[in-house]
Amino acid sequence: MSALRPTSPAPSHIAPLLTALALLVLFVLIWRNQAAYPLVFMDEWSYSSFARLQPLAEASVPSYLYLALFGLTNACGEAFLQCTRIGNAMLVVGAVPFFYLTGRRYCSAPLAAALSLLAVLAPFNSYTVYFMPEAMYFFGFSVFSWAVLALHEQRPDLLTAALGGALLGALSLIKVHALFLTPALLAFIWYCGWRRKGWRALLLLVPASSVIGISCLLAVKLALGYALAGKAGLSLLGSFYGGHASNSSGLAHLLPVLLAAWQSLRGHLLGLVLMYALPLAALLTLAFSPAQRRALPGGARLSLFTALMLGAALAMTAAYTGSIASAAAGEGERLHLRYYDFVFPLILLSSAALLAAPDGRRSARLLVAVPLAAALLLAQLWLPAHFHPSFIDGPELSQPMRWVGWLHLPLLALWVIRPKLSLLGFLLVLTPINCVVGELQTRTILSRAEQASPYDLAGRYAHQTLTPAQRASLSVAGAEVPGLYRAMFHVDQRDVGMVRLQAGAPLDLTQAPGDSDWLLVVGEHALPEQLTVHGRGPGYTLLRLPARSRLLQTLEFKQPDRSILAASSGLGDAEHWGSWTLGETVALQFAQPLPRRLTIQLRGHAYGPNVGAPVIARVGTQQQTFRLNASDSEQDVTLQFDTDGQQRTLQLNIPHPTTPQSQGQGNDPRALGLGLINLRIAERPATP
């Protein structure tokens, strides 16, 4: 085993061989990724739009460093996605030298080189396909880990705090999640200071390192954010995460969030056992063995750093999942490994470092191995029944990878008898098997993604048929929300509207957006005869809409303007998003008479049994019927009336007012119907 230790001299051929193999991996990733259509929506559409189609200051996520870099893919024209994938592959492979330099401190050069390559050959590399920041974040974390682990042994702790904080500040401009690694960084610095200088040193080190680390983090994040996005860059979380945090606060939300977070945490812990039962056994033994820590101080520090980073990221992941568990069905059962799988290469390096540790007592290993084996069995049986491990959220836990997880059982048994041989089996046998199975899984999914869906074809057709000005006045309609974002990705134009239809249901005139000139309908839907067909294709139709109405006034229900709305009945109190309707009838009395050729554009959603149920709108003696979707998909409806020019009142008849209390959704006794977000009053042009 001496040849596996870091004191072994590095053969002269390692650096050029590692470089050549890394370039080969880069070529393979680029070649593999190019033919697939985009896969992850709405994420890919959002990041593409933020980076390429609008100013950085308007992005709702503060990933300004990532968005600025990948905004450069505009230079590739219509091949921007292919350029994005090349950039992703370069960043992931670019992490190889940093993981190698980190591992070289704790194990031999050949082993460090092999594990660095295996780290980027792991199932994680499927993220090089997506227009998402995971690849850049993976690279950034490799630099951060190398810098902190190299610096803490050679420089003062406060300098480590300054550099680590600055790097986390930069990382937070790739993904804001990096902010939550700050406690782990500080705890690692305190541990290192305590080991060198004892408890008394912490009296000064704890406050000083906290102030310096956090100050450097904020300085880099805010200064660089301001340089890239102006005043918007001074926000710590951005509008999306900041708004989410404020909406999830309060004691009323705390208990269900904590329960959902605990459920999520259990799933993630079982998932980690399934993936890394043997490394976890070795790390737990190290934690309870002072003799091993004394014999392996460097490996102990690496293991602690790995555990702290993984723990911080895992806690953030569980808390975030808990906060969104009630947002939509199934959200609490998703396992978002991509929020912490950037730490997985350090688990490999920590396992390699432990090869130099003394074996210790076999009875201690048995006490650790037995419960982990039981947890592994539980993970295999319980995890897929209670969670939804998916290729997108975490390719490491998709079904083929779970089959490979069974191999941890014989490795755990071998570890009790021959720990070093078992660790080598994990590193040099099981880990390569994981890489091969993950690659086959990725290729299978990408081969399916090479077949265009009707949404792909529709979006590409609209992009090629319409001018940029025409695409700016386009809306896309269909029954599949991910498909709608897919079509919008290909249309490649900001501010494209979205109309959600029921599968197979006809397109109603009230669903034709009043603020668009074109409507791209995807799927089999009967179309109103009044709309002009501009073009058709397999599974889609492009419609030319009538001339737009002239917008006169906009009423926001979250803050009603009394110069527009003189009085109302049947409306609840204004909330941060809008207002609920209460009871069977809503009457909105406007301050000014409504126009003769009246168009009303209403945005909202429905509650409970009102979803998809007919709502009657009346102005004077005329009435229109419309339907709204559930709260997870706000919807626009367009209503047209001909009035005498004297009407001031819009009345809505709610079909099924329902209390959340009666639905088992809390103690709210209000009879809710529709959630109204805004209302636009417009005037149609005169008929020629």
TIKEVEX-736298 format. One line per 2 residues: their letters; for each residue x, y, z of C-alpha. Coordinates in steps of 0.2 Angstrom, whole numbers, plus 5000, padded with zeros to 4 digits. Example, Ala and Ser with C-alpha at 12.3 -4.5 7.8 and 13.67 -1.06 7.14 Angstrom:
as = 5062,4978,5039 ~ 5068,4995,5036
This chain:
ms = 5000,5000,5000 ~ 5015,5012,5001
al = 5014,5015,4983 ~ 4997,5023,4986
rp = 5003,5036,4999 ~ 5006,5054,4994
ts = 5024,5052,4999 ~ 5027,5041,4984
pa = 5036,5051,4970 ~ 5025,5056,4955
ps = 5030,5047,4939 ~ 5035,5059,4926
hi = 5022,5053,4913 ~ 5007,5056,4925
ap = 5005,5075,4920 ~ 5005,5072,4901
ll = 4995,5056,4902 ~ 4982,5064,4913
ta = 4981,5079,4901 ~ 4979,5067,4886
la = 4965,5057,4895 ~ 4956,5073,4900
ll = 4956,5080,4882 ~ 4949,5063,4877
vl = 4935,5064,4890 ~ 4932,5082,4883
fv = 4930,5076,4865 ~ 4919,5061,4870
li = 4907,5073,4880 ~ 4906,5086,4866
wr = 4903,5072,4853 ~ 4890,5063,4864
nq = 4880,5079,4868 ~ 4877,5088,4852
aa = 4863,5079,4844 ~ 4850,5079,4858
yp = 4836,5092,4859 ~ 4835,5101,4875
lv = 4828,5091,4890 ~ 4825,5101,4906
fm = 4811,5114,4907 ~ 4807,5127,4912
de = 4825,5128,4919 ~ 4834,5128,4902
ws = 4822,5141,4895 ~ 4824,5152,4910
ys = 4843,5152,4910 ~ 4844,5154,4891
sf = 4832,5169,4892 ~ 4841,5177,4907
ar = 4858,5175,4899 ~ 4855,5179,4880
lq = 4838,5188,4878 ~ 4837,5201,4891
pl = 4848,5212,4902 ~ 4856,5204,4917
ae = 4848,5216,4929 ~ 4831,5208,4924
as = 4836,5190,4929 ~ 4826,5184,4943
vp = 4841,5173,4949 ~ 4857,5181,4954
sy = 4868,5170,4944 ~ 4876,5184,4936
ly = 4893,5177,4933 ~ 4886,5162,4925
la = 4874,5172,4914 ~ 4887,5184,4908
lf = 4899,5170,4903 ~ 4885,5160,4894
gl = 4877,5175,4886 ~ 4893,5175,4875
tn = 4884,5160,4866 ~ 4874,5173,4857
ac = 4890,5174,4845 ~ 4885,5156,4840
ge = 4869,5161,4832 ~ 4856,5147,4831
af = 4870,5135,4837 ~ 4870,5143,4854
lq = 4864,5127,4863 ~ 4878,5117,4855
ct = 4891,5131,4861 ~ 4883,5130,4878
ri = 4886,5111,4879 ~ 4904,5113,4873
gn = 4907,5126,4887 ~ 4899,5115,4900
am = 4910,5100,4895 ~ 4926,5111,4895
lv = 4921,5117,4913 ~ 4918,5100,4919
vg = 4934,5093,4912 ~ 4943,5109,4918
av = 4940,5103,4936 ~ 4951,5088,4933
pf = 4968,5096,4937 ~ 4961,5104,4953
fy = 4954,5088,4960 ~ 4971,5080,4955
lt = 4981,5093,4964 ~ 4969,5091,4979
gr = 4970,5072,4979 ~ 4989,5072,4977
ry = 4991,5079,4994 ~ 4983,5063,5002
cs = 4987,5049,4990 ~ 4998,5044,4976
ap = 4999,5053,4959 ~ 4992,5038,4949
la = 4978,5036,4961 ~ 4974,5054,4962
aa = 4974,5055,4943 ~ 4963,5040,4941
ls = 4950,5047,4953 ~ 4950,5064,4946
ll = 4946,5057,4929 ~ 4932,5045,4937
av = 4925,5061,4945 ~ 4921,5069,4929
la = 4916,5052,4921 ~ 4903,5050,4934
pf = 4884,5051,4930 ~ 4885,5070,4935
ns = 4892,5074,4918 ~ 4875,5072,4911
yt = 4873,5090,4916 ~ 4885,5096,4903
vy = 4870,5093,4891 ~ 4859,5107,4899
fm = 4858,5126,4898 ~ 4860,5126,4917
pe = 4874,5132,4929 ~ 4878,5115,4937
am = 4894,5112,4926 ~ 4901,5129,4930
yf = 4897,5127,4948 ~ 4906,5110,4948
fg = 4922,5118,4941 ~ 4921,5133,4954
fs = 4919,5121,4968 ~ 4934,5111,4963
vf = 4944,5127,4963 ~ 4937,5132,4980
sw = 4941,5115,4988 ~ 4959,5115,4981
av = 4962,5133,4987 ~ 4956,5131,5004
la = 4964,5113,5007 ~ 4980,5119,5001
lh = 4981,5136,5010 ~ 4976,5130,5027
eq = 4992,5120,5029 ~ 5003,5134,5024
rp = 4995,5151,5028 ~ 4987,5159,5043
dl = 4969,5154,5047 ~ 4962,5172,5044
lt = 4970,5172,5026 ~ 4961,5155,5023
aa = 4945,5163,5029 ~ 4948,5178,5017
lg = 4951,5168,5002 ~ 4938,5155,5005
ga = 4925,5169,5008 ~ 4930,5178,4992
ll = 4928,5162,4982 ~ 4911,5158,4990
ga = 4906,5175,4985 ~ 4911,5172,4967
ls = 4903,5154,4968 ~ 4886,5162,4974
li = 4886,5172,4957 ~ 4885,5155,4948
kv = 4872,5147,4960 ~ 4866,5157,4975
ha = 4867,5140,4985 ~ 4885,5143,4988
lf = 4881,5156,5002 ~ 4875,5141,5013
lt = 4893,5133,5012 ~ 4899,5148,5023
pa = 4896,5139,5040 ~ 4905,5124,5034
ll = 4920,5134,5028 ~ 4921,5143,5045
af = 4919,5127,5055 ~ 4933,5119,5045
iw = 4944,5134,5049 ~ 4940,5134,5067
yc = 4944,5115,5068 ~ 4961,5118,5060
gw = 4965,5132,5072 ~ 4960,5122,5087
rr = 4971,5107,5081 ~ 4986,5119,5079
kg = 4984,5131,5094 ~ 4971,5123,5106
wr = 4955,5130,5113 ~ 4961,5147,5118
al = 4965,5152,5100 ~ 4946,5150,5096
ll = 4942,5165,5107 ~ 4950,5176,5094
lv = 4949,5165,5079 ~ 4930,5162,5079
pa = 4924,5181,5078 ~ 4939,5186,5068
ss = 4937,5173,5054 ~ 4918,5175,5054
vi = 4920,5194,5051 ~ 4934,5192,5038
gi = 4926,5177,5029 ~ 4909,5185,5028
sc = 4915,5202,5023 ~ 4926,5195,5009
ll = 4911,5185,5003 ~ 4899,5200,5003
av = 4913,5211,4995 ~ 4916,5200,4980
kl = 4897,5195,4978 ~ 4891,5213,4979
al = 4905,5221,4969 ~ 4905,5209,4955
gy = 4886,5208,4955 ~ 4885,5227,4954
al = 4898,5227,4940 ~ 4888,5214,4930
ag = 4870,5219,4934 ~ 4870,5236,4942
ka = 4859,5239,4957 ~ 4850,5222,4954
gl = 4867,5214,4958 ~ 4867,5221,4976
sl = 4853,5209,4980 ~ 4859,5194,4991
lg = 4846,5181,4985 ~ 4838,5189,4969
sf = 4820,5192,4966 ~ 4815,5173,4964
yg = 4824,5166,4980 ~ 4821,5182,4990
gh = 4802,5182,4986 ~ 4802,5163,4990
as = 4811,5165,5006 ~ 4799,5179,5012
ns = 4783,5169,5007 ~ 4789,5154,5017
sg = 4792,5164,5033 ~ 4781,5165,5048
la = 4776,5152,5061 ~ 4761,5146,5052
hl = 4772,5139,5038 ~ 4786,5133,5050
lp = 4779,5116,5056 ~ 4774,5109,5039
vl = 4790,5115,5031 ~ 4800,5106,5045
la = 4790,5090,5043 ~ 4793,5090,5024
aw = 4811,5094,5026 ~ 4814,5080,5038
qs = 4805,5068,5026 ~ 4816,5074,5012
lr = 4832,5073,5023 ~ 4828,5055,5027
gh = 4827,5051,5008 ~ 4843,5060,5004
ll = 4852,5051,5019 ~ 4846,5034,5012
gl = 4852,5039,4995 ~ 4869,5043,5001
vl = 4870,5026,5009 ~ 4865,5018,4993
my = 4878,5027,4984 ~ 4892,5028,4996
al = 4889,5015,5010 ~ 4907,5009,5011
pl = 4915,5027,5011 ~ 4903,5032,5024
aa = 4908,5017,5035 ~ 4926,5022,5033
ll = 4923,5040,5038 ~ 4912,5035,5053
tl = 4926,5024,5059 ~ 4939,5038,5057
af = 4927,5049,5067 ~ 4927,5037,5082
sp = 4945,5032,5081 ~ 4958,5045,5088
aq = 4972,5033,5083 ~ 4967,5034,5065
rr = 4966,5053,5066 ~ 4983,5054,5074
al = 4991,5043,5061 ~ 4982,5052,5046
pg = 4980,5071,5051 ~ 4979,5076,5032
ga = 4966,5063,5028 ~ 4956,5068,5044
rl = 4956,5086,5038 ~ 4951,5081,5021
sl = 4937,5070,5028 ~ 4931,5084,5039
ft = 4930,5096,5025 ~ 4921,5084,5014
al = 4908,5080,5028 ~ 4905,5098,5032
ml = 4903,5103,5014 ~ 4891,5089,5011
ga = 4882,5092,5027 ~ 4879,5110,5023
al = 4873,5107,5005 ~ 4862,5093,5011
am = 4854,5103,5025 ~ 4850,5117,5012
ta = 4843,5105,5000 ~ 4831,5097,5013
ay = 4826,5114,5019 ~ 4823,5120,5001
tg = 4813,5105,4997 ~ 4803,5107,5013
si = 4798,5125,5008 ~ 4792,5120,4991
as = 4784,5103,4996 ~ 4766,5111,4996
aa = 4769,5120,4979 ~ 4764,5106,4968
ag = 4760,5087,4969 ~ 4776,5077,4970
eg = 4788,5092,4974 ~ 4792,5085,4992
er = 4796,5068,4985 ~ 4809,5074,4973
lh = 4828,5071,4977 ~ 4838,5085,4971
lr = 4855,5078,4971 ~ 4861,5091,4959
yy = 4862,5103,4974 ~ 4876,5094,4982
df = 4883,5081,4970 ~ 4897,5093,4967
vf = 4905,5086,4983 ~ 4905,5068,4977
pl = 4923,5069,4970 ~ 4929,5073,4988
il = 4921,5057,4994 ~ 4932,5048,4982
ls = 4948,5057,4987 ~ 4944,5055,5006
sa = 4942,5036,5003 ~ 4959,5036,4995
al = 4967,5045,5009 ~ 4960,5032,5021
la = 4970,5019,5013 ~ 4985,5025,5023
ap = 4976,5023,5040 ~ 4979,5009,5052
dg = 4965,4996,5051 ~ 4960,4997,5069
rr = 4949,4984,5078 ~ 4938,4973,5068
sa = 4924,4973,5080 ~ 4923,4992,5078
rl = 4921,4990,5059 ~ 4908,4977,5062
lv = 4898,4989,5073 ~ 4898,5001,5059
av = 4895,4989,5044 ~ 4879,4981,5051
pl = 4868,4996,5053 ~ 4874,5003,5036
aa = 4870,4986,5028 ~ 4853,4987,5035
al = 4851,5005,5030 ~ 4856,5000,5012
ll = 4843,4987,5012 ~ 4830,4999,5018
aq = 4836,5012,5004 ~ 4834,4999,4990
lw = 4816,4994,4996 ~ 4809,5010,5004
lp = 4817,5024,4993 ~ 4809,5021,4976
ah = 4792,5018,4985 ~ 4792,5035,4994
fh = 4802,5046,4983 ~ 4804,5050,4964
ps = 4823,5048,4960 ~ 4825,5054,4942
fi = 4838,5056,4930 ~ 4836,5075,4929
dg = 4836,5078,4948 ~ 4850,5065,4952
pe = 4856,5053,4939 ~ 4866,5044,4953
ls = 4850,5037,4960 ~ 4840,5033,4944
qp = 4835,5014,4943 ~ 4851,5007,4934
mr = 4862,5015,4947 ~ 4852,5008,4961
wv = 4855,4991,4955 ~ 4874,4994,4956
gw = 4871,4999,4974 ~ 4869,4981,4979
lh = 4887,4979,4976 ~ 4890,4989,4992
lp = 4884,4974,5003 ~ 4899,4962,4998
ll = 4911,4977,5000 ~ 4905,4980,5017
al = 4907,4962,5022 ~ 4925,4963,5015
wv = 4928,4979,5024 ~ 4926,4971,5040
ir = 4940,4958,5036 ~ 4951,4968,5024
pk = 4947,4986,5025 ~ 4960,4992,5013
ls = 4956,4979,5000 ~ 4938,4984,5001
ll = 4942,5002,4999 ~ 4952,4998,4983
gf = 4937,4988,4977 ~ 4926,5003,4979
ll = 4938,5015,4971 ~ 4945,5005,4957
vl = 4930,4993,4953 ~ 4914,4999,4959
tp = 4917,5017,4955 ~ 4922,5013,4937
in = 4906,5002,4936 ~ 4896,5017,4941
cv = 4904,5027,4928 ~ 4900,5014,4914
vg = 4882,5012,4919 ~ 4879,5030,4921
el = 4886,5033,4904 ~ 4875,5020,4896
qt = 4860,5027,4905 ~ 4865,5045,4899
rt = 4867,5039,4881 ~ 4850,5030,4881
il = 4841,5045,4887 ~ 4850,5057,4875
sr = 4846,5045,4860 ~ 4828,5047,4864
ae = 4830,5066,4865 ~ 4837,5066,4847
qa = 4819,5063,4841 ~ 4810,5079,4839
sp = 4793,5081,4848 ~ 4779,5092,4841
yd = 4784,5106,4853 ~ 4802,5105,4846
la = 4795,5106,4828 ~ 4783,5120,4832
gr = 4795,5131,4840 ~ 4808,5129,4826
ya = 4794,5132,4813 ~ 4789,5148,4822
hq = 4807,5154,4824 ~ 4810,5151,4805
tl = 4794,5158,4799 ~ 4791,5174,4809
tp = 4802,5189,4810 ~ 4810,5194,4827
aq = 4796,5208,4828 ~ 4783,5195,4825
ra = 4790,5182,4837 ~ 4789,5196,4850
sl = 4770,5196,4849 ~ 4768,5177,4849
sv = 4760,5166,4862 ~ 4762,5147,4863
ag = 4747,5136,4867 ~ 4747,5117,4872
ae = 4742,5105,4886 ~ 4760,5100,4892
vp = 4768,5114,4902 ~ 4786,5107,4900
gl = 4782,5106,4881 ~ 4777,5124,4880
yr = 4793,5129,4888 ~ 4802,5118,4875
am = 4793,5127,4861 ~ 4798,5144,4868
fh = 4816,5138,4870 ~ 4816,5135,4851
vd = 4806,5151,4847 ~ 4821,5160,4856
qr = 4812,5176,4859 ~ 4809,5185,4876
dv = 4792,5189,4882 ~ 4783,5175,4872
gm = 4766,5171,4880 ~ 4760,5154,4886
vr = 4742,5147,4885 ~ 4739,5131,4894
lq = 4725,5120,4887 ~ 4717,5104,4893
ag = 4723,5089,4883 ~ 4711,5087,4868
ap = 4700,5101,4873 ~ 4695,5114,4859
ld = 4703,5131,4860 ~ 4691,5143,4866
lt = 4690,5161,4860 ~ 4692,5167,4877
qa = 4709,5159,4878 ~ 4716,5168,4863
pg = 4728,5181,4871 ~ 4722,5199,4868
ds = 4740,5205,4869 ~ 4748,5194,4855
dw = 4747,5194,4836 ~ 4751,5176,4833
ll = 4746,5160,4842 ~ 4756,5144,4840
vv = 4744,5129,4845 ~ 4753,5112,4848
ge = 4743,5096,4850 ~ 4726,5091,4843
ha = 4714,5105,4848 ~ 4699,5111,4838
lp = 4701,5129,4833 ~ 4689,5143,4832
eq = 4683,5147,4814 ~ 4686,5165,4817
lt = 4705,5164,4818 ~ 4716,5163,4803
vh = 4727,5149,4800 ~ 4744,5155,4794
gr = 4753,5138,4793 ~ 4753,5120,4799
gp = 4765,5106,4803 ~ 4765,5089,4811
gy = 4756,5092,4827 ~ 4755,5111,4827
tl = 4746,5126,4819 ~ 4751,5144,4818
lr = 4737,5156,4819 ~ 4735,5174,4815
lp = 4725,5183,4828 ~ 4714,5198,4826
ar = 4720,5216,4828 ~ 4725,5219,4846
sr = 4714,5230,4857 ~ 4721,5246,4863
ll = 4725,5245,4881 ~ 4717,5258,4892
qt = 4720,5253,4910 ~ 4728,5239,4921
le = 4721,5235,4938 ~ 4732,5225,4950
fk = 4722,5215,4963 ~ 4737,5215,4975
qp = 4736,5234,4976 ~ 4719,5240,4968
dr = 4720,5257,4961 ~ 4704,5266,4967
si = 4706,5278,4952 ~ 4702,5263,4942
la = 4691,5252,4953 ~ 4678,5263,4962
as = 4670,5249,4973 ~ 4669,5230,4974
sg = 4660,5216,4982 ~ 4665,5198,4984
lg = 4684,5201,4984 ~ 4695,5196,4999
da = 4709,5206,5006 ~ 4723,5210,4994
eh = 4738,5198,4996 ~ 4756,5199,4989
wg = 4750,5190,4973 ~ 4732,5197,4971
sw = 4715,5193,4978 ~ 4703,5179,4981
tl = 4685,5179,4976 ~ 4673,5176,4991
ge = 4656,5169,4988 ~ 4645,5166,4973
tv = 4646,5183,4965 ~ 4659,5196,4962
al = 4655,5214,4957 ~ 4668,5226,4951
qf = 4662,5244,4949 ~ 4674,5255,4939
aq = 4677,5273,4941 ~ 4674,5277,4922
pl = 4662,5270,4910 ~ 4668,5255,4900
pr = 4672,5257,4882 ~ 4659,5252,4869
rl = 4670,5239,4860 ~ 4676,5232,4877
ti = 4690,5219,4879 ~ 4694,5213,4896
ql = 4710,5203,4899 ~ 4709,5194,4915
rg = 4724,5184,4923 ~ 4721,5172,4937
ha = 4718,5154,4943 ~ 4705,5144,4951
yg = 4703,5135,4967 ~ 4697,5117,4971
pn = 4682,5112,4961 ~ 4682,5128,4952
vg = 4697,5122,4941 ~ 4690,5120,4924
ap = 4672,5125,4929 ~ 4663,5138,4919
vi = 4663,5156,4926 ~ 4650,5168,4919
ar = 4656,5186,4916 ~ 4642,5199,4913
vg = 4643,5217,4908 ~ 4626,5225,4906
tq = 4615,5212,4896 ~ 4629,5203,4888
qq = 4638,5188,4896 ~ 4654,5177,4892
tf = 4659,5161,4899 ~ 4677,5156,4903
rl = 4687,5143,4913 ~ 4703,5145,4923
na = 4717,5132,4928 ~ 4723,5128,4945
sd = 4735,5139,4955 ~ 4751,5131,4949
se = 4747,5138,4932 ~ 4741,5156,4931
qd = 4731,5159,4915 ~ 4725,5174,4904
vt = 4707,5175,4897 ~ 4701,5187,4885
lq = 4683,5193,4885 ~ 4674,5204,4872
fd = 4658,5214,4875 ~ 4648,5227,4865
td = 4641,5240,4877 ~ 4631,5256,4876
gq = 4646,5265,4883 ~ 4638,5269,4900
qr = 4641,5252,4909 ~ 4653,5253,4924
tl = 4651,5235,4932 ~ 4659,5218,4928
ql = 4650,5204,4937 ~ 4658,5186,4939
ni = 4647,5172,4944 ~ 4658,5159,4953
ph = 4652,5141,4951 ~ 4658,5132,4966
pt = 4664,5143,4981 ~ 4673,5131,4992
tp = 4682,5133,5009 ~ 4700,5126,5012
qs = 4693,5120,5028 ~ 4681,5108,5019
qg = 4695,5102,5008 ~ 4706,5097,5023
qg = 4718,5111,5019 ~ 4719,5121,5035
nd = 4707,5131,5045 ~ 4703,5145,5032
pr = 4684,5147,5032 ~ 4683,5158,5017
al = 4673,5152,5002 ~ 4686,5154,4989
gl = 4683,5153,4970 ~ 4696,5162,4959
gl = 4712,5170,4962 ~ 4713,5186,4953
in = 4730,5193,4948 ~ 4726,5208,4937
lr = 4713,5214,4924 ~ 4716,5225,4909
ia = 4703,5236,4901 ~ 4706,5238,4882
er = 4696,5244,4867 ~ 4694,5234,4851
pa = 4698,5244,4835 ~ 4682,5248,4824
tp = 4677,5235,4812 ~ 4682,5242,4794
